[in-house]
């Protein structure tokens, strides 16, 4: 007797249900709280009994004196992170691909990958020690060349670059491994043909390696566009101070202070909703551009 197809697939569906339940409870369930953005919310009343105020929270939000500087900081820092987070791993992958000593290559891969597993609580302490104006190794090296010490974490000119450089240092190892995996999928016969045609390593990289990596580059670049308003709360929160609010205050830290410290839950929710809508527009636009110019499809 032939077993129906649905009975064969039933164990697979049962395996999916626990994960689906977790997504519904922890990802979609909290979305009901979006209603707070349109209310004068009080925790004692809850969002079912709080007063409905419509768009008042958004009007108040867009009239805050520092909201546009916060948005500008977020876009500036996240854009630099996205660009550097693409360029550095590609360069590192190309460099590692040229290493022929396998043990050395694997050792370097492990070393650059390790910071990815460390939290910003730990790395924040390391960065504070490294960049200290009096005892930090960076300023001590600068002093050896006759340069004046710089308080990197309290200087509005330097702080955004500290965020970008430290974020790239932490995360580029992961992307490097992804790009190295992409390099293994390139047909070796293409390099053999290029050598027969007299192409040197530079031309092989430009005409074979980079085009072969392009699908993965487009994929990671497209996915990163969804984080255009995520400049890294964990990192900024552990490194910034009131001195660098001018250049380092981002939407997430602004929401943290507005909601948890100033108890303006409704306005903080409105900021979060505004950020989510803008992020949705960016990631939808990035998928369209990836399809339009690189024929990239999700399915």
C-alpha positions, -999 to 999 in steps of 0.1 A, spaced: 0 0 0 14 34 -10 19 58 19 4 92 13 29 121 7 15 141 37 23 112 61 58 110 48 63 147 54 45 148 88 77 142 109 94 171 91 64 194 98 64 184 135 101 193 136 94 228 123 65 236 147 87 243 178 109 267 159 78 283 144 62 287 178 94 304 191 94 328 162 57 336 167 61 342 205 93 361 206 94 378 172 59 385 161 41 386 195 60 416 207 49 435 176 16 441 193 35 466 214 38 489 184 4 503 194 22 521 222 37 545 196 2 559 191 -8 562 228 1 581 259 13 550 275 14 543 312 27 509 325 0 509 352 -27 511 326 -12 489 299 -16 494 262 -53 484 263 -63 512 286 -38 539 278 -51 570 260 -50 570 222 -31 601 209 -26 592 172 4 609 156 12 631 185 43 611 195 57 613 160 51 651 159 69 655 192 97 632 180 104 651 148 105 684 168 131 672 193 162 694 189 187 666 185 168 640 166 183 648 132 218 648 145 211 614 160 198 601 126 228 617 109 252 600 132 235 567 127 236 569 89 272 581 89 286 555 112 265 526 97 275 536 61 312 536 70 308 502 87 290 487 57 316 499 33 346 490 54 329 457 63 329 448 26 362 461 15 384 448 43 372 411 43 375 410 5 411 422 7 419 398 35 404 369 17 424 377 -15 456 380 6 450 347 25 442 330 -8 477 337 -20 493 320 11 506 285 1 517 274 36 486 257 49 494 258 86 502 295 86 471 302 66 449 283 91 465 300 120 459 335 105 422 325 98 418 314 134 433 346 148 412 370 127 381 350 135 385 349 173 372 385 181 339 376 165 331 354 195 339 381 221 311 404 234 314 442 233 315 442 271 349 425 269 361 443 238 349 476 252 372 472 282 401 462 259 395 493 237 394 516 267 427 502 279 443 504 244 431 540 238 437 555 272 455 589 269 479 581 297 486 544 297 471 532 264 496 514 241 484 535 211 492 568 227 525 554 240 535 544 205 525 579 193 546 594 220 576 576 207 573 595 175 568 628 193 531 630 188 507 644 215 484 619 232 448 618 219 418 609 240 401 589 212 370 580 232 363 616 242 371 633 210 341 640 186 365 640 156 380 606 164 351 587 180 332 576 149 364 563 133 372 543 165 337 527 162 342 518 126 378 504 130 370 484 161 338 470 145 358 459 114 385 444 136 358 423 154 338 412 125 359 410 93 372 375 102 338 360 98 332 376 64 367 367 53 359 330 58 327 334 38 347 349 9 374 322 12 346 297 8 334 315 -23 370 314 -37 370 276 -35 340 275 -59 359 291 -87 369 267 -115 407 261 -114 406 256 -152 400 294 -156 433 302 -139 451 276 -160 437 291 -192 447 326 -179 482 315 -173 484 300 -208 473 334 -222 501 351 -202 479 368 -175 498 377 -143 484 373 -108 470 409 -108 450 402 -140 439 368 -128 425 385 -96 408 412 -116 393 391 -144 386 358 -126 388 360 -88 367 391 -83 340 382 -108 338 347 -92 333 362 -58 307 388 -70 275 367 -62 286 364 -26 297 400 -24 263 411 -37 245 388 -13 264 401 18 261 437 6 223 433 1 219 418 36 239 445 52 216 472 38 190 461 63 213 473 90 217 508 76 201 522 108 218 498 131 251 514 140 258 489 168 241 495 201 263 471 221 295 487 208 284 523 212 269 518 246 301 503 260 324 530 245 305 563 244 300 590 270 282 623 273 313 640 259 308 623 225 270 625 222 275 650 194 292 625 171 285 591 187 248 592 198 228 568 175 192 559 173 195 528 195 212 547 224 188 576 220 159 551 224 176 536 254 179 569 272 145 581 261 126 550 271 144 534 300 160 564 316 135 592 309 104 568 310 90 582 277 79 548 265 55 560 238 81 583 221 108 556 223 84 532 206 77 558 179 114 561 173 118 524 170 89 521 146 103 549 125 137 532 124 120 498 114 101 514 85 132 531 71 152 499 74 125 480 55 126 506 27 164 503 25 165 465 24 136 463 -1 155 488 -23 187 469 -20 170 437 -31 156 455 -61 189 469 -71 206 435 -67 180 420 -90 181 449 -114 219 451 -119 232 417 -108 202 394 -116 202 383 -79 171 365 -67 161 355 -32 146 322 -45 
